[in-house]
Amino acid sequence: MNMDIIDLESVDIYNKMYGLETKHPLAAVVDLNMATKSVNHIKMNYGIYALFLKNDENCRLKYGRQNYDYQEGTIVSFAPGQVVEVEMKENVLKPDVHGLLFHPDLIHGTSLGNKIHQYNYFNYAQNEALHLSEKERGIIMDCFKNIGYELDNPVDKHSRTLLCTQIELVLDYCLRFYDRQFYTREKVNSDILSRFETLLDGYFENRDNLVKGFPTVKHFADEICLSPGYFGDIIKKETGKTAQEYIQQKIIGLSKRYLSDRSKSINEVAYSLGFQYPQHFIRLFRKITGYTPGQFRKDLFN
């Protein structure tokens, strides 16, 4: 069954859906325990930033076709351009959910606006909620309360700066808690790295590169059922390299093996690795090794 999509282009649209008061046009702290309207099943196209702290298990989120890992005591975050489906359990009128909403216009030209791209968790897709301890939940709730106090005050020349500063504090705490989650799930993460290595080896052994071309981070993230952002952060934590750098190192290792076969031209080596244009291979090889494939082959056989 097709479902209408609500374009969530403003804080006020969200508040009106749940019968909540809009105190500021560009920011809100919401408590769905205070909602005067219920929403049982809806799909939203976000045009704003949002974080939600869920304290019960009365609603289910879907991002694409996957259920979001959104259980009791977890935070999920969404950025403009993401489409999320929300389904409430039957007979639940007021879910125990607290949230922070803010419009991109609020942070344009601020320090937060300049660093918003650093909060990678806004790009995480499915099964990647932030799981909080009771103490961490308390910290986030205190931050929400402080933002709420500011929203209760009349708007003046300091309002925007103070709001952005306090929102940035929430996002920084979430960044810290996600880092903690990476480390506490070290065994899971190492298994992901092992699967990545296996998939990467198989990509070339099965000659997928000849059909699909140069391997991408998104391809392997999809294979492991993670978003590219979350997958990339795990690989970075485990190896010190980005997932893209890890793939490139694998490519260079293979290319050296192929270059040792003098019956293959450098162009043939490039194509066999999945490069559409040999000059792209030569450029990458030089960038990582400091010399060209031709120089490597010459030194190898001299």
Salt bridges, closest charged atoms under 4 A:
ASP12 OD2 - LYS16 NZ 3.04
ASP31 OD1 - HIS98 ND1 3.80
ASP69 OD2 - HIS131 NE2 2.91
GLU85 OE2 - HIS41 NE2 2.60
GLU87 OE1 - ARG60 NH2 2.47
ASP96 OD1 - HIS98 NE2 3.61
ASP105 OD2 - HIS103 ND1 3.68
ASP105 OD1 - HIS108 NE2 3.64
GLU136 OE1 - ARG180 NH2 2.70
ASP152 OD1 - LYS23 NZ 2.59
GLU168 OE2 - LYS115 NZ 3.11
ASP172 OD1 - LYS115 NZ 3.52
ASP179 OD1 - LYS237 NZ 2.92
ASP191 OD2 - LYS187 NZ 3.00
ASP201 OD1 - LYS250 NZ 2.27
ASP222 OD2 - LYS218 NZ 2.77
